[in-house]
Amino acid sequence: MYRSHNCGELNASNINTEVTLAGWVQKSRDKGFMNWVDLRDRYGITQLIFDESRSDKTVFELAKTLGREFVIQVKGTVIEREAKNKNIPTGEIEILVTELTILNAALTPPFTIEDETDGGEDIRMKYRYLDIRRNPVKNSLLFRHKVAMEVRKYLSDLDFCEVETPYLIKSTPEGARDFVVPSRMNEGQFYALPQSPQTFKQLLMVGGMDKYFQIVKCFRDEDLRADRQPEFTQIDCEMAFVEQEDILNVFEGLTRHLLKEIKGIEVDKFPRITYDYAMKTYGNDKPDIRFGMKFGELNEFAKHKDFPVFNAAELVVGIAVPGAGNYTRKEIDGLIDWVKRPQVGASGMVYSKCNDDGTFKSSVDKFYDQDDLAQWAKITGAKPGDMIFVLSGPADKTRAQLSALRMELATRLGLRKPEEFAPLWVVDFPLLELDEETGRYHAMHHPFTSPKPEDMALLETEPGKVRANAYDMVLNGNEIGGGSIRIHDKATQQLMFKYLGFTEEEAKAQFGFLMDAFQFGAPPHGGLAFGLDRLVAILGGQETIRDFIAFPKNNSGRDVMIDAPAKIDDAQLKELHIKVDII
């Protein structure tokens, strides 16, 4: 046996015990007549001691040849450590080594394998297997495992059944781009990797598996950012014979369970707000409600004077920033430059300082008197010592700009605290959204989402006003999950495809299997999918998902460790009936 104990479990109760350990050399300290080695495995670090007077001469000399990351096995006796280390669980003991075996020598690693490393992101991604040895990455992966296990436990206890669905499926025109896989046996035809198991989980409901879940890989060929990878993992769920309230209650329970078991935090309230309210009050459909700064619409008290910028605007809207009344002119100008960046796109910004004596000082005092500015303060909820920042322009664009400013200011003010958790539901999304370029409607979620029953009549006359029977869970300004009640009858599904611009032939070719299934007794059903990568990162107090994925891709969608994607040889291309013309 390679080890009787791991490197994190021995303590003073094991003194005088004969043990066998195996692991990697973290570092060694050679004092000539005595040599100390820190031995590391996944569970911790144990100090080894090689003593010229107490160790076998051959073992003592062999210990001097050990380098960083050598893989070794040792046998020895647990003894009390003279200089104790209170920072590690094994800090009271060390192992007086009697036998040493080098299992594998190692090259000097390209970066230091310690919590604080000298390795940049690129080099660590290239040698990701070494990066995983570091505690921050290792602990993130263990944390992910813990979350996944709690999810499985919670759902299994509610009689959900985990069912695997296929990875090689059919490409569909809705949603993001598919990753496609050529079929060798079916010339000129392609599989697609699933963006989600959506249709399969609906078919499982038709099949009578009334509570399904799966922790499943999904794939989207789209541009990347910090919280997005070409392959990602969903907690995918579906239930039959349910209404929206049933689903919200189950997954509030799951989120509450995770926060309690993983973070030790009790959360009672999951506020529910409509999509329209979210957009009007926060400027986006995934608001961070850990802090205030709600939008105040100022048209009534900003467009009645001779300030042409506001008078020409569709919307004038502001936020009160707590404690920002002491901002210097340089700091304010910096924020104005920030909102003018192309990523935000504002043309400028107006501000009004709320003085401690109840008066106001603004950048537009020429146009607005104290009564006007007092109304601005009332509508935005500003208090003495606060600063009101105001943007104007087209309504949707301006709300998005102010939302970006709100989040930036919250970050600068330290209001986005990673150990605070504020979940909520956003409901009543539009069912369809109009593409102004093509004049066609697109499903805001996906084409299987059911309209609100009370809005069904509007599908024929005013499709843009139809609300979806859909819901998103938002946590700390991130959408962590979303779902809907599904369409479960063929006639309604055909009508939906019609408004999405499908001909009958196209709908049958793409989704005929699903509509056929609906004719054999499909129950009312609905579901939800959580993004596991993002959920784990938020619970772990991080903004990005990369360190919670064992082998992530970079921002170009490449795996720099194995150098993928890569070319394949001509013989493989010929087998797959693919001709590549290189110009």
Buried (B, 14 or more C-beta within 10 A) or exposed (E): EEBEBBBBEBEEEBBEBEBBBBBBBBBBEEEEEBBBBBBBBBBBBBBBBBBEEBBEEEBBBBBEEBBBBBBBBBBBBBBEBEEEBEEBBBBBBBBBBBBBBBEEEBEEBEBEBBEEBEBEEEBBBBBBEBBBBBBEBBBBBEBBEBBBEBBBEBBEEEEBEEBEBEBEBBBBEBBEEBBEBBBEEEEEEBBBBBBBBBBBBBBBBBBEBBBBBBBBBBBBBEEBEEBBBBBBBBBBBBBBEBEBEEBBEBBBEBBBBBBEBBBEBEBEEBEBBBBBBBBBBBBBBBBBBBBBBBBBBBBEBBBEBEBEBBBEBEBBBBBBBBEBBEBEEEEBEEBBEBBBEEEBBBEEBBBBBBEEEEEBBBBBEEBBEEEBBBBBBEBBBBEBBBBBBBBBBEBEBBBBBBBBBBBBBBEBBEBBEEEEBBBBBBBBBBBBEEEEEEEEBBBBBBBBBBBBEEBEEBBEEEBEEBBBBBBBBBBBBBBBBBBBBBBBBBEBBBBBBEBBBBEEEEBBEBBEEBBEBBEEEBEBBBBBBBBBBBBBBBBBEBBBBBBBBEEBBBEEBBBBBEEEEEEEEEEEBEEBEBEEEEE
